[in-house]
Amino acid sequence: MGFSCQRALDPSAVLVVQSPNSRITVSVNPTSITPSGTSTLTVNVAANATPGVYSVRAVGTNAQLSAIGTLKLMAWRNCVWDTR
């Protein structure tokens, strides 16, 4: 998943992700990036997670604009695939 903006972010953007449930959690690091920076999205799937397709919502915001992205994940026996 990536965010791209036609206008420069001033001075940085804050990233927030929403985990689909308590058994499938997501996080970003770092949570604040500059226009040329990157952030890593980490997905953790518990052994007792119910197999299925889940949506992860990510929002990048600064004082000027915000960008919203949705990533679909398929969890099956502790494996995760990006279903784009």
Long-range contacts (C-beta under 8 A, 24 or more apart in sequence): 1-41, 1-56, 1-58, 1-69, 1-71, 2-69, 3-58, 3-60, 3-67, 3-69, 4-67, 5-35, 5-65, 5-67, 7-64, 7-65, 8-35, 9-33, 9-34, 9-35, 9-62, 9-64, 9-65, 10-62, 10-63, 10-64, 11-62, 12-37, 12-62, 13-60, 13-61, 13-62, 13-67, 14-60, 14-61, 14-62, 15-39, 15-58, 15-59, 15-60, 16-58, 16-59, 16-61, 17-41, 17-56, 17-57, 17-58, 17-59, 18-56, 18-57, 18-58, 19-56, 20-54, 20-55, 20-56, 20-73, 21-49, 21-54, 22-46, 23-48, 23-49, 23-50, 24-49, 24-54, 24-73, 24-75, 24-80, 26-56, 28-58, 33-60, 41-71, 43-73, 43-80, 45-75, 45-78, 45-79, 45-80, 47-78, 49-75, 49-78, 50-75, 51-75, 51-76, 51-77, 53-83
